Amino acid sequence: MKDEVMLINTSRGGLIVEEDLKNALNSGKVAMAAMDVVSSEPMLENNPLLKAKNCIITPHIAWATKESRTRMMAIVTNNLKAYINGTPVNVIK
């Protein structure tokens, strides 16, 4: 990996070895990290990323913008309307 990369994890906390990421951030190998997930949620007080340089940690709600929630409600509403009209979508058989 190139030096000074930026890492963003909004997927799964377990994908990252947090101690290694802390060391890479503190040494400058990784320039910055933005984490919406960590290995244990709620986050433990001894999580190594809490002592890492240039690390932003959000409370696992990065998906929860107003736009995302509005879109999610529209999808649910459209799915219910389709079901009521006899044309269900996303049917699992």
Number of C-alpha atoms within 10 A of each C-alpha: 6 7 10 14 14 15 14 15 15 15 12 12 17 11 11 14 12 18 14 12 20 22 17 18 24 17 13 15 16 22 17 21 21 15 22 19 24 25 15 10 10 10 13 11 7 8 15 15 21 15 14 20 18 17 22 14 17 13 12 16 10 12 11 11 10 9 10 12 12 11 12 13 12 12 12 11 12 14 16 15 14 13 13 10 9 9 11 13 12 6 7 4 3
